[in-house]
């Protein structure tokens, strides 16, 4: 008796004869002008494969005027999961059908060549599940390029740093990896804060992140963020990450970073004793941790936290 084996379809990500289909998930909330710019930047990509956009409205009625048909359709949905960014992303992921799933925040824009460059990078690394790019930070009209300096980024790098130059609007995943492997966006994160760092940690624990170290997304920094000045949410999310990803707390650089962030957040909240405690933990782990020293300056009223944040944002950085 002979057994006939059915031939598998070639992987569209690595098959040079077929461009993989891409679904782009854009969560949005009360940003009608910005989301249109984001959609336009995605649809303007020069890319040979199928491309569709899923716009997910969170805590708002979907704007049906955004819907388009044709070769690059745009669909609009209401967030069917937990309110917030994480639930919105997951609603879009589950409603998508592309071989690849990409993210774009509603106040950001893709720059020319982004998608085709990332797909080419994935084809050169068939084991990869996530590809990212560097970014241009736009803060009140001032633009700063942020590069990572590497084309492969392993788990240890994300344990030690959020790698802020790798923004979620640059993420392109294999959809199969999100559904069975990396997992969906974690909806238990406080207000979905730092959901991108959590994803990077989970993804890089499986295989290094492929990175195109070219600024191919424009990121609106500062005032348009829903987390501006929400220091309690930031601290809650940081504590969540320390509990969920224990490697951060056992790595001297990672612990210094995380406790430094907590120290600064507590200083901004006016909780001097709490800030001093976190700063002490940060400096024991890493004596040169700048966030801890900045927190001490804020606690001593040498400088305001608002001034620190403004100066950092002008340089394309955050706390």
SVG drawing of the C-alpha trace seen along z (x, -y; Angstrom):
<svg xmlns="http://www.w3.org/2000/svg" viewBox="-22 -74 49 76">
<polyline fill="none" stroke="black" stroke-width="0.4" points="0.0,0.0 1.4,-3.4 0.8,-6.6 0.2,-9.8 1.5,-13.0 -0.4,-16.2 1.9,-19.0 1.8,-22.0 1.3,-25.4 4.6,-27.4 4.9,-29.9 3.9,-33.2 6.3,-35.1 9.3,-33.3 7.9,-32.3 9.4,-34.8 6.5,-34.1 3.8,-35.4 3.6,-38.5 2.0,-37.7 -1.3,-39.4 -1.2,-42.0 -4.0,-43.2 -3.3,-46.5 -5.0,-47.1 -5.6,-50.7 -7.3,-51.2 -8.9,-54.7 -10.7,-56.8 -11.9,-60.4 -9.2,-61.3 -11.1,-61.7 -8.5,-63.8 -5.5,-61.8 -7.0,-58.4 -7.7,-59.5 -4.0,-60.5 -3.0,-57.1 -5.2,-55.2 -3.9,-57.3 -0.3,-56.6 -1.0,-52.8 -2.9,-52.8 -0.2,-54.8 2.4,-52.0 3.9,-50.6 3.4,-46.9 2.6,-44.1 0.6,-41.9 -3.0,-42.1 -3.5,-44.8 -6.5,-45.6 -7.1,-47.9 -9.2,-47.2 -10.1,-50.3 -11.3,-49.5 -13.3,-52.1 -13.0,-52.0 -15.8,-53.4 -17.2,-55.2 -19.6,-54.6 -17.6,-53.5 -17.3,-56.1 -18.8,-54.3 -17.6,-57.0 -14.1,-55.5 -15.3,-52.2 -13.9,-51.6 -14.0,-48.6 -11.7,-47.7 -8.2,-46.2 -7.3,-47.7 -10.5,-47.7 -11.0,-49.5 -13.4,-48.0 -14.5,-49.6 -15.5,-47.7 -16.5,-48.5 -14.2,-47.1 -15.8,-43.9 -13.5,-43.1 -12.2,-44.9 -12.3,-48.7 -8.9,-50.1 -6.0,-49.7 -5.3,-46.1 -8.9,-45.0 -9.1,-47.1 -5.9,-45.6 -7.2,-42.1 -10.6,-42.8 -8.7,-43.8 -6.3,-40.8 -9.2,-38.4 -11.1,-40.0 -8.2,-40.1 -7.3,-37.4 -3.9,-38.5 -0.8,-36.3 0.8,-39.2 -0.8,-41.6 0.6,-45.1 -0.2,-47.8 -0.5,-51.5 -1.7,-53.9 -4.3,-56.4 -2.0,-59.4 1.0,-57.9 1.9,-57.5 3.8,-55.0 6.5,-56.4 7.1,-55.3 8.8,-51.9 7.9,-50.7 5.9,-47.6 7.9,-46.3 11.1,-46.7 9.8,-44.8 8.4,-41.9 11.8,-41.6 13.5,-41.5 11.1,-38.7 11.9,-36.7 15.6,-36.8 14.8,-35.4 12.2,-32.7 12.3,-31.8 11.3,-35.3 7.8,-36.1 8.0,-39.9 9.8,-42.6 10.0,-46.2 11.6,-49.5 13.2,-52.6 11.2,-55.8 11.0,-59.6 9.7,-61.3 7.6,-64.4 7.3,-66.6 5.5,-69.9 7.0,-70.1 10.6,-69.1 11.6,-65.8 14.2,-63.4 15.4,-60.1 15.7,-57.2 17.7,-54.2 18.4,-50.9 21.9,-50.2 21.0,-46.5 19.2,-44.3 18.5,-41.5 17.3,-42.2 17.2,-39.5 15.3,-39.0 18.0,-40.4 17.9,-43.7 14.2,-44.1 14.7,-42.9 17.1,-45.8 15.3,-48.4 11.9,-49.2 14.0,-50.1 11.7,-53.1 12.9,-53.6 10.9,-50.5 7.3,-51.7 4.2,-49.5 3.2,-51.4 6.2,-49.6 5.2,-46.1 4.5,-43.5 3.7,-40.0 3.1,-36.6 -0.6,-36.3 -0.2,-32.6 2.3,-33.5 -0.1,-35.9 -2.8,-33.3 -0.7,-30.4 2.7,-31.3 3.3,-34.9 -0.3,-35.3 -2.7,-38.2 -2.2,-41.6 -2.6,-41.1 -5.9,-42.9 -5.1,-42.7 -2.4,-45.4 -3.5,-48.5 -5.3,-50.8 -3.2,-48.8 -0.2,-50.8 3.1,-49.3 1.3,-46.6 3.9,-47.0 6.8,-46.3 5.0,-43.2 4.6,-42.0 8.2,-42.6 9.3,-40.6 7.0,-37.7 8.0,-37.7 11.8,-38.0 11.6,-35.1 10.7,-32.9 12.9,-34.2 14.9,-37.4 13.0,-40.4 14.1,-41.3 14.6,-45.0 14.9,-47.4 17.1,-50.2 15.6,-52.9 13.1,-55.5 10.0,-54.2 7.3,-55.4 6.5,-58.9 5.4,-58.9 3.5,-61.7 5.2,-62.3 3.9,-64.0 0.6,-65.8 -1.4,-63.4 -0.6,-60.4 -3.5,-59.2 -0.9,-58.4 0.6,-61.9 0.9,-62.8 -1.0,-59.6 1.7,-58.7 -0.4,-56.3 -1.2,-54.3 2.4,-54.2 3.5,-53.0 0.8,-50.4 1.9,-49.1 5.5,-49.0 4.7,-47.0 2.6,-44.6 5.6,-44.1 8.0,-43.4 5.6,-40.8 4.9,-39.2 8.4,-39.3 10.6,-38.5 13.8,-38.6 13.6,-42.4 13.9,-42.6 16.8,-40.2 18.8,-42.0 20.7,-44.9 20.1,-47.2 16.5,-46.2 15.8,-46.6 17.5,-50.0 15.4,-51.1 12.1,-49.9 12.6,-51.2 13.9,-54.4 10.7,-54.8 8.7,-54.1 10.8,-56.6 10.1,-59.3 6.4,-58.5 6.1,-58.7 8.0,-62.0 5.6,-63.4 2.7,-62.2 4.1,-64.1 4.8,-60.9 8.2,-61.8 8.8,-58.8 7.6,-56.3 9.8,-57.9 12.9,-57.8 12.2,-54.1 12.1,-53.3 15.1,-55.5 17.1,-53.6 16.2,-50.3 17.1,-51.6 20.5,-52.9 21.4,-49.8 20.8,-47.8 22.5,-50.4 24.1,-53.4 24.2,-55.4 20.4,-55.0 19.5,-58.5 15.8,-58.2 16.5,-57.7 18.7,-60.8 16.1,-62.8 13.5,-61.6 15.7,-62.8 16.0,-66.2 12.2,-66.4 11.8,-65.3 14.2,-68.0 12.4,-70.5 15.5,-71.4 13.5,-70.9 9.9,-70.2 8.9,-66.9 7.2,-68.9 10.4,-70.5 12.3,-67.2 9.6,-65.7 9.6,-68.7 13.3,-68.6 13.3,-64.9 10.4,-65.1 12.2,-67.8 15.0,-65.3 12.7,-62.5 12.9,-60.7 10.6,-59.9 11.0,-58.7"/>
</svg>
